[in-house]
Amino acid sequence: TAEEKRRGSRNFGHCLVAGIAKNPLKVTTRMSKEKVEKRLRIKPFLKYVNYNHIMPTRYTCPAEAFGDVKTLEAQDRVEARKALKTVMKEKVAKLQGAEKEKGKIGAGKDFSWFRQRLRF
């Protein structure tokens, strides 16, 4: 969400950025179920960022994929941020599942880069 105004302790225009802090790791067939689950975990992050420090890239997701995040209010509160993290985690897990099944939303070019290392 974007905040054009200065608000609270942030005396600058800022936005709430959601991203992935830890990507899923490579999995092989020899690994146990517990190890596979642990390696496929995704660690999301939420952070307020100054507009001057944002660098747009070609790696984006459609806004409809994370539509639930916009409906939550009072994002400064800790509980709301935790809720946003869980929503994001669920959405990313759904996108990974949809990526495997052809014909689902998110299985196309929008998320073709999702499981790959990003090259800048």
C-alpha positions in Angstrom: 0.0 0.0 0.0 1.3 3.4 -0.8 1.3 6.4 1.6 1.9 9.7 -0.2 1.6 11.6 3.1 4.1 11.7 5.9 2.7 9.7 8.8 3.9 9.1 12.3 7.6 8.4 12.7 8.0 8.2 8.9 8.5 11.7 7.7 8.7 10.7 4.0 6.5 9.2 1.4 6.6 5.4 1.9 4.9 2.1 0.9 4.5 -1.3 2.5 6.6 -3.8 0.6 6.0 -7.6 0.8 8.7 -9.9 -0.3 10.4 -13.3 0.2 13.3 -13.3 2.6 14.1 -17.0 2.2 13.3 -18.8 -1.0 12.5 -22.6 -1.1 15.6 -24.7 -1.6 16.3 -27.6 -4.0 14.7 -30.9 -3.0 15.8 -34.4 -4.1 13.9 -37.8 -3.9 16.3 -39.1 -1.3 15.3 -36.6 1.4 12.9 -37.4 4.1 9.5 -35.8 4.3 10.5 -33.6 7.3 13.6 -32.4 5.4 11.5 -31.7 2.3 9.0 -29.7 4.3 11.8 -27.7 6.0 13.5 -26.9 2.7 10.3 -25.8 0.9 9.4 -23.3 3.6 9.1 -19.7 2.6 10.0 -16.9 4.9 8.1 -13.7 3.9 8.9 -10.2 5.0 7.0 -6.9 5.3 8.8 -3.6 5.3 8.1 0.1 5.0 10.3 1.6 2.3 11.0 5.2 1.2 10.0 5.8 -2.4 13.5 7.1 -3.1 14.9 3.6 -2.3 12.6 1.5 -4.5 14.1 0.2 -7.7 11.5 -1.2 -10.0 12.4 -4.5 -11.7 10.9 -6.7 -14.3 10.1 -9.3 -11.6 6.6 -8.5 -10.5 3.4 -10.4 -9.6 -0.1 -9.4 -10.7 -1.8 -7.4 -7.9 -4.8 -9.8 -8.0 -2.6 -12.6 -6.6 -2.3 -10.7 -3.2 -5.7 -9.0 -3.2 -6.4 -10.0 0.5 -3.5 -7.9 1.7 -5.2 -4.7 0.7 -8.3 -5.3 2.8 -6.5 -5.4 6.1 -6.3 -2.1 8.0 -4.1 -0.7 10.7 -0.9 -2.1 9.3 1.3 -0.4 11.9 0.1 -2.8 14.5 2.1 -5.9 15.1 -0.9 -8.2 14.9 -1.9 -6.9 11.5 1.6 -7.3 10.2 1.6 -10.9 11.4 -1.7 -11.5 9.7 -0.3 -10.0 6.5 2.7 -12.4 6.7 0.4 -15.4 7.0 -1.8 -14.2 4.1 1.3 -13.8 2.0 2.7 -17.2 3.0 -0.6 -18.8 2.0 -0.7 -17.0 -1.4 2.8 -17.9 -2.3 2.1 -21.6 -1.4 -1.0 -21.5 -3.7 1.1 -19.9 -6.5 3.7 -22.7 -6.2 0.9 -25.3 -6.4 -0.7 -23.5 -9.4 2.7 -23.4 -11.1 2.8 -27.2 -11.1 -0.7 -27.6 -12.5 -1.2 -26.3 -16.0 -4.1 -24.1 -16.8 -4.5 -22.5 -13.3 -4.1 -18.8 -12.6 -0.5 -18.0 -12.0 0.9 -20.9 -13.9 1.9 -18.7 -16.9 4.6 -16.2 -17.6 3.8 -14.1 -14.5 5.5 -16.6 -12.2 7.9 -18.4 -14.5 10.8 -16.6 -12.7 9.4 -17.5 -9.2 11.6 -20.5 -8.4 14.7 -19.3 -10.1 17.6 -17.2 -8.8 17.1 -13.6 -9.9 19.8 -12.1 -12.0 20.3 -8.3 -11.9 
